[in-house]
Amino acid sequence: MKMPGTAPTLPTSSGRPSSAPAPAGDKPRRPRLVLWAAGVIALVGLVGGGAASSHLTSSLSDYDAPGSAVVLAQHQIQRATGANPEEGYEVVVRTATPIRESSALPARVATVVALLRARPEIKSVLDYVNTEDRTMISKDGTLTVVVATVGAVQEKQAVAALQSAIAAQPSLKGNVWLGGPTVADVQIAAVSSQDLGRAELLAFPFLVLLLFFVFRGLRAAAFPLIGALFAIAVTLGAMGIVMVALPLSVFALNLVIALGLGLSVDFSLLVVSRFREEFRRHGSVDAALATVRRTAGHTVLFSSVTIAAAMMTLAIFPERFVYSMGIAGAIVVLAAGAFALLVLPSLLVIGGERISAPSRRHSPGATAEAETRGRWYGVATLVMRRPVVWATSAVLVLLVLAAPFLHVSFTGGDASALPASSSAGAAYKLVQTNFSAFSEAPAGLLVDSGQLTPARLASYGAAVAKVPGVKAVAAFQHLGGPLWESDVALTSAPLSTAAQSTVRTLQSLQGPGKVTVVGQTASFLALQNSLGSDLPIVLGLIILIALVALFVMTRSFVLPIMAVVMNMLTIGAAFGALVWGFQWGNLKHVLGFAAPGALQSTSLIIILAVVFGLSTDYGVFLLGRIKEEHETGADPAQAVAVGIEHTGGIVSAAACCLALAVGALMLSRLVFVKELGLGVAFAVVLDATIVRGLLVPALMKLLGPASWWSPAFRRNVPRSIVLPTPVLVLDPVVHADTTPAVK
């Protein structure tokens, strides 16, 4: 007999009864207050972050490996000479008539030399006359290079001022190309930002159209876009606060935009889809939100905390560009989660009824069975009929895709990555094709010894000249005290595999004292060594965090291990595809680039962070819903099929939206940006199809009840302790008391 005042008994998605109160609420009084507060916070973050963004660093020191021998040697050179060996200008000048080593400086070259000497950041200016270096003149005599050493410098401002000074000279127009490491770094950042903005502009109309169909309405489609704006604005403001104590790199903004958009779509789609489902069941916004908070709210909370913790592990790396991505990534993940948990419920209170009109499939007369047995249910059921075949096939596909990664080579970013339309890119190409022996980025030898003689230095220089890959060795210059320096021209591009091999040989060569190899190639090798030494710790922590979080959420010992293994398979397959497409050059005609013969290590770190986060996010969505069905009494196979039915569309739609937004980066002029776009887009599509659609149901069918195995102590822990209600989820409605009176 049903007591008066008790809640009606309602069916769950799997057809079993569930008591879910439909509280009768007052008129909502909090939602608009929450929205106003969120708007103010976002505005403050946007204004404050916009002002602080000008202080984000964009310099070669962002890639330094602090404490490495190379960095310490660079500091020694800068203290002795005032010049930073990482920085510098190289200006290619076209002369009116061919010149020779004995020629006086032509008028154009003299003008360039005068402009450079007038700059406050420049310590010395070198030309073919004051160095008596014939290699600074091109093979046909129509071009020459002027080199300027640079001390402490604000790269962006200094380069802009020098470009303006050159442009103000009519005789230099069309005859001068400003290059060098300082200019290349500034222009790489500028081209990257321009291409990112262009990609967003091109993708935005298609993204809005896709969101319209995915969310089945314009109002609902606006929610993830509002969430992305909120998350990015809050992150910019938080980064401004962090920069009071710690400098951050501008390259973190790329990650903020990608994760902010991707996770806002994910979280909003999960919450809105579950809200619609519960609203159809209960017919009440209040009751629907109550269920959403207990189900999708838990999932979003777990997902955001897990991904943020994993992102923070990147802060272990001492390199500024890496720890900046970790800090900024963690902030944007938490901001996206906060929007879904705090702001989105208020939007649903105000407009929930308008966005929950029934579709054909979810018409008022539809049965619970019809709602749970759609396309994704059919796919899962088909896969679980022959789980061994499907699991084996899926794993083989992923392993085959990952196999090329066994042959990966790494490179960095320099002027060779720039398009010829940029001055640094054009200068680099002119030097490479028109100068026989001049090296744009020579290796430097710093000898630290108090007991050196000219004979010992000459003998060491002769030994260096015999090293394979060395083009020429300059005479040693005394920097003061025990320090001597020489430049070594290399036959290969500074970041090529051949140049790296040459520098490693130089590092192992016995010298007349303490010898440190400096320069672009040596800095890159130091960076790789530093990243490689910290990577196992970071990966271990990321995996541990994911295992613990999924263990707590699923109450299973097996499922977290399965999820992490699948994440690694997805990442491996994406990296293998990048090696095949970019390192081996199989996509060079399709995407329009010159095959670099290696992958940029920084792009791989960004891809690793984004893809692991998104894969964990998709895994939490799916396993959370399967667990929910399992706990209502469904058998393992039925729980999997129903869980995939309710999340398959969400995950695939979220993956399509993100793949469209990030995949537009493949239109960039920079190869490493193309790598980023293809890597993330390919990985999320793989994860949403092969992994979640085929591998998960096949493996869970094979494991059966063992999927939910956990140690005895874990099963005995009270559920209320293990999986607390997400108290951070704000209830935007002040409800009336609906608890029945006890008589």
N, C-alpha and C positions, 0 to 999 in steps of 0.2 A: 504494500500500500504506500503510495507516494504521499509524503508529508506536505501540507500546504506551505507554500513559500519556497520550496526547494527548486533547484534549477532543473530544467528539462534534461533528459538523457538524449545525447546526440551522437550520431555515428562518426567515427574517425574516417580518415581517408581509406583505411583498409577494411572498413565495414564493421569494426567492433565498436561497441558503445563507449562513450566517454562523457563524463559529467563535466560540462563546461558552463559556468555561470555566465549569464548575459546581463551584466549589471546595468541597472537603469541609472544613468548619470544625469547630473545637472547640465546646464549649458556649459560648454567648455570655456573656462576662464584663463587657462594657462597657455594654450597654443600660440596665440598671437604674441604673448609676452616672450615665449621661447624664441619665436621667429625674429622678433625685434632684437632680442639679445644676440642671437646668432648673426644677424645682419650687422650689428654694431661691432661684434668681435671680428667678423670677416673684413669689415671696412677698415678697422684699426690695423689689422694684420696686413692688409693690402697696402695701406698708406705707409705704415712703418717699415714693412718689408720692402716696398718699392724704393724707399729712401736708402735702406740698408743694402739693397742689392748692388748699388754702385761700389760698395766696399768689398764685395766678393772678390777673391783673388783670382787672377787669370795670368799666371806666370809660369815660367819653366820650373821654378822652385816648388810648384804644386806636385811635381813628379819626383822630387828628391827623396832619396832613402836616407833619412836622418841617421847620423852616426856611422854611415858607411865611409870607407877609406876615400872614396871619390869625393864625397861632399866635404870631408875634412880637408882634403888637398885643395879643393876649390876655395875654401875659406882662407887657407894659407896664401894662395896666389892673390886673392883679393886684398888681404891685409898688406901684402908686399908691394902690389902694383896699383891698388885701387880699382882694378878692372875685374869684373865678374866673368870668369871663363865660360860660363853658360850662356851669357848674353852676347849681343854684338850685332852690328849692321854690316851688310855687304851690298854695295851699290854697283850695279853693272851699268857702265856708261858707253854709249856708242859715239865714236869719234867721227869728225867730218872727213878726215883722211886717215889712211892706215898709219899706225905708229910702230916704232921699234923701241927696244930697251934703252937706247941712247937718246930718244926723243924727249924734248921738254914736255911738261904737262900741257895738253891742249886746253883751250879756253873752257870747254864744257867740264873737263875733269877738274880743272882748277876751281871752277865754281862749286862743284860738288864738295871738294876738299874744304873750301872755305865755309860752306853751309854746315858741314859736319863738325868742324872745329869750333863753330859758334854755339853748338849745343852743350848745355851744362852737364849732361849725363855722360858725355863722351870723354874718355881719358886719353886716347891716342888715335891718330888717323894714319893708315898705312897705304901707300900707293907704289907703283912700280918704280918710281924715281927714288924715294927715300929708303926703300928696301932693296933696290937693285935686283928685284925678283922678276925675271922674265916670264914666270908662270902666270903672272897677273895680267898678261896680255894674251888675247885670243890668238888662235892659230893663224887667222888671216889679218890680224892687226887692227881690226875695226872695232873691237870691244876691249874694255879693260875693267878690272874690278878694283874698287876702293873699299878697304876694310876699316871699320872703326870699332875699337874696344869700348865697352860700356861698363860703368860702375853701377852704383845703386840707381834704380830706375823704376818709375811707374810706367810699365810697358805701354798701356793703351794710350795714355796722354802723350808720352814721348813720341810714339810712332805717329800719332795724329799730327803733332806739331811739326815733325820732320817732313811728313808728306805735304803739309800745307806750304812749308818753306820751299820745297822742290817745285810744287805746282806754281808758285809765284814767280818762277824764273822762266820766261818764254823760251829761252834757248834750250832748256832741258825737256820741254814737252815732247813726248814720244821718243826720247833718246836716253831715258834713265829708268832703271827698274830697281826699286828699293827692296832688298831681301835681307837674308840673315836670320839667325835663330829668334831674335827678339821680334822681328816683323812677322815671321812665320807663325809664331805662337799667337800673336794678336789676331792675325788674319784667319787662322784655323778656328779660333773661338768665334770670330765674327761670322764666318761662312757657316759654321755649325748652327749658330743662333738664327741666321737668316733662313737656312734650309729647314730648321725646325718650325719656324713661324710659317714658312711657305707650305710645309707639309700639313700643318694644322689647318691652315686656311683651305687647302684643297680637300682635306678629308672631312672637314666640319659639316658641309651640307649632306654628304653621304652618311655621315655618322648620325646626324639628326634624323634623316629618313629611316635609317636602320633602327634607331631607338624608337621611332614612331611605330614601326611594325612590331618590334619586340615587346614594347610596353603597351601596345594596342591603344594608343591615344596620345594626343599632344601634351596634355597635362602631366600624365605619368612619365612621358619621355623627358620632360623637363627636370624631373627629380634628380637623376644622376648627373646632369649638367650642373644643376645648382650645387649638388654635393661636391663635384669636382672643383668648382669655383671656391666653395667654402674651404675645402681641404687645402687647396693650393694657397689661398690667402692666409689661412691660419699658419701654414707651414712657413711662408715667407716672413710673417711676423715673428714666429718663434726662432727662425734662423737669425733674424736681426738681434734678438736677445742673446742667442748663443755667441754671436760674433763680438759681443762686448768682451768676452773672455777668451775666445778661441777663433782664429781665422778659418773661414770656410771657402771652398773653391766654387767658382761659378759653374763648373761642370755638374754639380749636384742638381742644378735646376732641371736638366734633362730627365733625371730619375724622378724628381718631384712631379713633373707633368705626366710622365708615363704611369707611375703608380697612382697618382691622385685620380686620374681619369679611369684607369683600369679598375681600381678597387671601389671607386664610387659607383661605377656601373654594376659591379658584382654585388656589393652590399645592397644597393637600392633595388636591384632586380630580385634578390632573394627576399627582402622584406616585403616589397610590393606584391610579388607573386603569392607569398604565404598569406598576406593580408586579404587578397582577393579570394583565395581559397577559403579562408575562415569566414569572411564576410558572406560568401554564398551559403556557408553552412549555418551560420548563426543569425544572419540578417541584421547584425548590430555592429557598429564601428567599435564600440567599447569592448564587446566580447571578442571581436576579431583581434584587436590590439592586445588584449590580455593573453590570448594564445600566441600571438606573434612574439611577445616579449619572452614567453617561456620557451619558445622553439627557435625561431629565426634569431631572436635576440641573443640566446646562448651561442648560436653558431657564429654570429658576427663578432661577439665579444671574444670568443676563443680564437677566431681567425685573426682579428686585428692584433690582439696581444701577442699571439704566436709569431706573426709575420714581423711585428715591430721588434720583438726580442731578437729574432733572427737577423734583422737588418742592423741592429745595434752591434752585433758581433763584428761588423766591418770596421767599427771604431778601434778595434785592436790593431789594425794596420797603422803604422806611423805616418804613411804618406798622406798628405793633405787631401788629394783628390779622392782617395778611397774612404778615409774616415768621414769626409764631408758627405759622401753618398750614404754612409751608414746612419749618420745623425739625421740628415734631411729625410732619408727614407723612413726611418722609424717615426719621425714626427708626422709625415704625411699619412702614413698608415693609421696612426692613432686618430688623426683628424678626420679621415674618411670614416673610421669606425664610430667616432663621436657623432658625426652627422647622421649616420644610419640609426644610432641608438637614441639620440637626444632630439635631433631636429626633424628627421623624417616622420616620426610618429605624430608630431604636431601638424605637419602638412597633411598627413592622412586623416587626422581628426577633422580638419577643415574641408578637405576635398575627397575624403575616402569614398563616400557614396557615389560621387560622380565618376570616379575612375573604376568602379567595380561593377559596371553593367555586365550582365551575363553574355558570354559568347555563345556561338552555336553549340560548341561542345559542352559548355557549362550552362545550358539552358535550365530554367527552373525545374523542368521535369526530368532532368538527367539523374540517373542513379549513381550511387557511390562507386559501383563497379565500373560504370562507363567512364567515370572521371579518373579512375586509376589504371585503366587498361587501354592506353593509347599507343602511339608509335614507339616511344622509348620502352614501354613495358614489353612490347613485342620484340624489340631488339634484344633486351636483356633475357627474355625467355628463350629466344632462338640461340643465343650464345650459351646459355646454361644447359642446353640439351647436349652439346658437345664441347664441354669446357676445356678438355685437353687440347683439342684441335685449335680452338680460338686462342687460348693462352699461349700455346707454342708459336702460333703464327704471329701474334702481336709482339711477343718478345723477340722473335727472329727479325721482324721488320725493324724494331727499335735498335737492335744490336747491329744490323747491317747499316742502318743510317749512322750509327755512332762510330763504326769502324774507321772511317777516314781520320777521326780525331787522334788516333794512335800516331799519325804522321804530322801532327801540328807543329808549326814554327811560329815564333812570335816576333812582332815588330812594334814600333811605337809611332808616334805622330811627328812628322817633320814637313818641310816644305814640299817634299815629293808628293804629299797627299793633296796639295792644293791645286785647284784648276789653274790653267794658264791665264785666265782672266784676272787673277790676283797678281800683284806685283812680286810677291815673294815666290809664288809658283813659277812665274815667268822667269825671274832671275835664276832660280834653281835650274830650270831646263836650259837656259842659255849657257850657264857655267858647265853643265854636264855635256853639252853637245859641241861647244866651241872652244873650250880650254883643254889643253892636253894634260897638264900636270897639276894645275891648281886644284886644291881640295877645299870645298865649301865648308866642311866640318871636319877639320883634321883632328887626329888624336893628339893629346898633349902628354909629354913625359915630364913629371916633376921629380927631380932628384934632390933628396934631402941628405946632405953629407958635409961634414966640416973638413974633410980631408980629400979634396978632389984636385986633380991636376988636369990641364988641357989634354994630356995624352990619354988619360983614363976616359975622359968624356968622349974623345974622338974614337977610341977603341969601342966604347959602348955604342956610339952612334953608328959605327960601321956594322956592328952586330945587328942592330935594329934594322938597318937598310936591307939585310939579307932575309928578313922575315917575309914569308909569302904574303902578298897583299899589301905590302908597303911600296908606295910610289916614290917618295922622296923624304929625306930627313933634314930638317933645318939645323943650323948650328945652335948649340946650347947658349942661352942667354942667362946672365947672372941676375937674379931677382933681388939679391941682397942676403946677407947672412949665409946660411948653408944651402940656400935654395937655388937651383938651376932648372931652366925649362927649355924644352924643344918641341916644335910642332912636327908631327909625322903625317904626311899626306897618304891617304889610303886609295887603293885602286878601285874600291867598290863604294857604293852609297853607304852612308854612315850607319844605317839601321838594317842593312842587308845581312843575310846569314854569313856571307863571306867576310864582311867587315867585323862582325862579332867574333868570328873565328880568329881573325888577325889580332884583334885586341886581346883575346884570351891568351894568345901566344906571347904577346908583348908583356902581359901581366906575369907570365911564368918565366920570362927571360931574366937571367941573373944580371943585376945591375951593379954600379959602383957604389951604391949606398941604398938607402930606402927609396925605392922607385914606385911612384903611383901613376897609373895611366888615367888621364882625365879626358874630358871631351864628351860629345854626344853619345858615341857608342859605349864608352865606359859607364856613363851615367845610366844608360838604358840597361846594361848588364847588372849594375848595382841595384836598380829598381827591380829587375826580375828576381835577383837573389833574395831581396828583402821580402817581396811578395811570396815567393816560394817557401821561405822559412816560416812565415806566419799563416800561410794558407791551411796547412793541416789542422792547426788549432781552431781557426775560424770555421772550417768545414765541420770539424768535430762538434763544436758548440752549436752550430746551426742544426745538425742532425739530432743532437741531444735535446735541444729545445723543442724541435718538432715531435720527437718521440714522446717526451714527457707531456706536452700539451695534448697530443692526440690520445695518449694513454688515459689522461684524466677525463677527456671528453667522451671517449668511446667505452671506457671501463674494460678495454681489451688489451692484451699484451701482444697480440698477433697483428691486428690491423695497423697500428702505427708503424711497425717494421715494414709491412707491405706498402704503406703509403710513401715512406721515405725512399724505398727501393724504386718505386715507380717514378718519383720525382727525379731521381738521379738518372733513370733511363731516359726520361724526357729531355733533361739537360744534355746528356751525352748525345742523343740523336740530333738535337739542335746544333751542338758544336760540330758534330760530324758533317752536317749539311753545310755549315759555314766553311769548313776546310775544303769540301768538294766544290762549293760554288765560288769562293773568293780566293783561297790560297792556291788552289789548282786552276782557277780561272774559268771554270765551266759556265759561269753566268756573266762573263765580261761583256759579251755581245748583247745579252738581254738587258742588263742593267747599266751598261755603258761605263766601264771603268777599265783601267790597265791593271792586270793581275799583279798584286803586290808580292806574291810568293810567300806570304805569311799573314797571320791574323794579328790585329792589334790587341794586346793583352788587356788594356783598359776596357775595351768593348766587351770582352768576355766576362770581366768582373761585373759590369753592369747587367749583362744578360743573366749571369748566374743569380744575382740578387733578385732581379725582377721575376724571372721564371720560377725560381724556387718559391718565392712569395706567392705568386699567382697559383702555382700547382698545389701548394699547401692550402690556399684559399679554396680552390675547387674541391680538393680532397675533404676538407672540413664540411663543405656544403653537402657533399654526397654521403659521407659516412655519418654525419649528424642525422640526416633524414632516414638512412637505413637503420641506424640505432633506434630512432624514434619508433619506427614500424616494428622492429624486433622487440622492443619493450612492451608493445601492446599485445604481444602474443603471436605475432606472425611467425611462420616457420622461416628458416634462414633464406631459402630461395625466394619466397614471396616477399620478404622484407627487402631483399636486394632489388627485385623487379619493381616494386612500388616506389622504393627510394629513388631509383634511377628514373622512373616515370616522372616523379615530381621535381627532380633536379636536372635531368638531362637537358631539357629545353633551356633552363636557366644557365647552366654552364656553357652550353654551345652558343647561346645568344651572347653571353658575356664575352666569350672567346672571339666571336665574330666582330663584336664592337671594338674590342681591344686590337685585334689583328688589323682592322681597317685603319684605326687611328695611328698605331705604331708602324704598320706596314708602309704607310705613306712616306716614312723616312727613307725608303729605298730610292726615292726620287732625288735624294741629296747628291751634291757634287763631291762629297767626301766619302771615300771608301769605307772608313770605319763607322760612319753614320749609317751607310747602307747595311753594313754588317749588323749593327744594332737593330735596325728595322726588321730585317729578314729573320734574325735569330729569335727575337721575341715573338714575332707573328707566327713563325713556323712552330715554335715550341707550344704556344697556347692552343693552336689548332690541333697539334698532335695530342696534347693532353686532353682536350675536350672530346676527341674522337676515339683514337686507338686506345688510350689509357682508360678514360672514364667509361667509354661506351663498350669496349670489348674486354680489356684486361681485368678490370675490377669485377664484373659479374662472373667471368670465367674462374678467376682465382678464388672468389668467395664461394662459388659453387663447389670447387674442389676441396676447399677447407671445411665447408659445411659448418656444423656447430663449433668446430675448433677455431673459427674466426673470432669467436667471442670469449676465448679462453683467457683467464687472468689468474694470477697467483691467489692462493687462498686468502692471504691477508687483505688483498685488494677487494675481494668479494665481500669480506666482512665489514669493510669500512662503511659507515652510514652514508647513504647517497647524498643527504643534505650537506654533509661536510665536503664530499668529493666534488660535487657539482652544484655550487650555490647558485641561487637565483641572481641574475645580473642586476644588482641593486643600482648600478649606474644608469640603467635605462629609465629615463624620466617618464612618468605617467603624465601625459599632458592634460588629462581630464580629472577634475575633482569629482569623484563619484559619491553618490549617496550611499548610505549604509544599506547593503542588501543582505546582510547576514540574518537568517531566520531566527526569530525569537524562540527560546526554549521554554516550553510551558510545563 
